[in-house]
């Protein structure tokens, strides 16, 4: 999805975000996005590790 955006597209997104939220809200918005990504990655790692730890049943 983001592979075709390119630099001009990213600049336009940044300008729109600046207009909508203003420069004073950008650090807060960045922290919120960072926390969300961190929580998502942690949850994904937990799900993967939980599925690997479950013993497989042998039907013999």
PASEBA-1860 file (N, C-alpha, C; in nm, 3 decimals):
! residues 60
1> XXXXXXXX> 0.082/-0.118/0.000/0.000/0.000/0.000/0.087/0.125/0.000 ~ 0.182/0.135/0.092/0.267/0.254/0.099/0.386/0.248/0.004 ~ 0.399/0.142/-0.071/0.513/0.129/-0.161/0.506/0.229/-0.275 ~ 0.387/0.269/-0.315/0.371/0.358/-0.430/0.351/0.504/-0.391 ~ 0.365/0.538/-0.263/0.340/0.675/-0.220/0.454/0.767/-0.263 ~ 0.576/0.731/-0.233/0.690/0.813/-0.272/0.707/0.935/-0.183 ~ 0.814/1.009/-0.209/0.846/1.128/-0.129/0.743/1.240/-0.142 ~ 0.698/1.273/-0.263/0.598/1.381/-0.273/0.468/1.346/-0.199
9> XXXXXXXX> 0.427/1.222/-0.205/0.306/1.180/-0.134/0.323/1.191/0.016 ~ 0.440/1.151/0.067/0.466/1.163/0.210/0.467/1.309/0.254 ~ 0.523/1.396/0.172/0.524/1.539/0.205/0.381/1.594/0.210 ~ 0.297/1.552/0.118/0.157/1.598/0.118/0.085/1.550/0.244 ~ 0.109/1.425/0.283/0.049/1.371/0.405/0.096/1.452/0.525 ~ 0.224/1.483/0.533/0.278/1.562/0.643/0.214/1.701/0.649 ~ 0.197/1.765/0.534/0.135/1.898/0.530/-0.010/1.890/0.578 ~ -0.083/1.788/0.534/-0.223/1.774/0.577/-0.230/1.750/0.728
17> XXXXXXXX> -0.140/1.666/0.781/-0.138/1.640/0.925/-0.105/1.769/1.001 ~ -0.010/1.846/0.951/0.023/1.975/1.014/-0.096/2.069/1.015 ~ -0.171/2.073/0.906/-0.286/2.162/0.898/-0.395/2.117/0.994 ~ -0.419/1.987/1.001/-0.528/1.935/1.084/-0.494/1.947/1.232 ~ -0.376/1.901/1.273/-0.343/1.893/1.415/-0.264/2.013/1.467 ~ -0.196/2.082/1.383/-0.114/2.194/1.427/0.019/2.147/1.481 ~ 0.119/2.234/1.481/0.253/2.194/1.523/0.264/2.160/1.671 ~ 0.177/2.213/1.754/0.188/2.185/1.898/0.141/2.044/1.933
25> XXXXXXXX> 0.055/1.985/1.852/0.001/1.851/1.881/0.085/1.740/1.817 ~ 0.178/1.772/1.729/0.255/1.669/1.660/0.337/1.579/1.753 ~ 0.409/1.632/1.852/0.483/1.542/1.941/0.392/1.444/2.016 ~ 0.279/1.494/2.061/0.183/1.408/2.131/0.129/1.300/2.037 ~ 0.098/1.339/1.916/0.049/1.244/1.817/0.154/1.139/1.784 ~ 0.280/1.181/1.771/0.389/1.088/1.743/0.407/0.987/1.856 ~ 0.400/1.034/1.980/0.412/0.943/2.094/0.299/0.841/2.095 ~ 0.178/0.886/2.066/0.063/0.796/2.065/0.078/0.689/1.957
33> XXXXXXXX> 0.125/0.729/1.840/0.146/0.633/1.732/0.257/0.535/1.771 ~ 0.364/0.585/1.831/0.474/0.499/1.873/0.430/0.398/1.978 ~ 0.352/0.443/2.076/0.300/0.351/2.180/0.211/0.244/2.118 ~ 0.127/0.285/2.025/0.036/0.191/1.960/0.114/0.086/1.882 ~ 0.214/0.128/1.808/0.295/0.032/1.733/0.370/-0.063/1.826 ~ 0.421/-0.009/1.937/0.492/-0.093/2.034/0.399/-0.198/2.094 ~ 0.279/-0.158/2.132/0.182/-0.252/2.188/0.142/-0.356/2.085 ~ 0.125/-0.315/1.961/0.088/-0.409/1.855/0.198/-0.512/1.833
41> XXXXXXXX> 0.323/-0.467/1.828/0.434/-0.560/1.810/0.446/-0.657/1.927 ~ 0.429/-0.606/2.049/0.436/-0.692/2.168/0.326/-0.798/2.164 ~ 0.206/-0.757/2.129/0.094/-0.852/2.122/0.119/-0.956/2.015 ~ 0.172/-0.914/1.901/0.199/-1.008/1.794/0.306/-1.108/1.836 ~ 0.410/-1.062/1.905/0.515/-1.153/1.952/0.460/-1.252/2.053 ~ 0.372/-1.206/2.143/0.311/-1.294/2.241/0.226/-1.401/2.173 ~ 0.150/-1.363/2.072/0.067/-1.460/2.000/0.153/-1.566/1.931 ~ 0.262/-1.521/1.870/0.350/-1.616/1.801/0.417/-1.709/1.901
49> XXXXXXXX> 0.463/-1.654/2.013/0.531/-1.738/2.112/0.432/-1.833/2.179 ~ 0.308/-1.790/2.202/0.207/-1.877/2.261/0.175/-1.994/2.168 ~ 0.167/-1.967/2.039/0.133/-2.074/1.946/0.248/-2.173/1.932 ~ 0.372/-2.128/1.950/0.486/-2.219/1.942/0.499/-2.303/2.069 ~ 0.453/-2.252/2.183/0.467/-2.322/2.310/0.361/-2.430/2.328 ~ 0.249/-2.424/2.256/0.144/-2.523/2.271/0.194/-2.658/2.220 ~ 0.180/-2.762/2.303/0.224/-2.893/2.257/0.131/-2.947/2.150 ~ 0.189/-3.015/2.056/0.109/-3.076/1.950/0.067/-3.215/1.994
57> XXXX> -0.054/-3.252/1.961/-0.105/-3.382/2.000/-0.069/-3.485/1.893 ~ -0.014/-3.597/1.937/0.016/-3.705/1.844/-0.099/-3.803/1.845 ~ -0.158/-3.826/1.731/-0.270/-3.917/1.719/-0.218/-4.052/1.670 ~ -0.172/-4.136/1.761/-0.122/-4.267/1.722/-0.194/-4.376/1.794
END
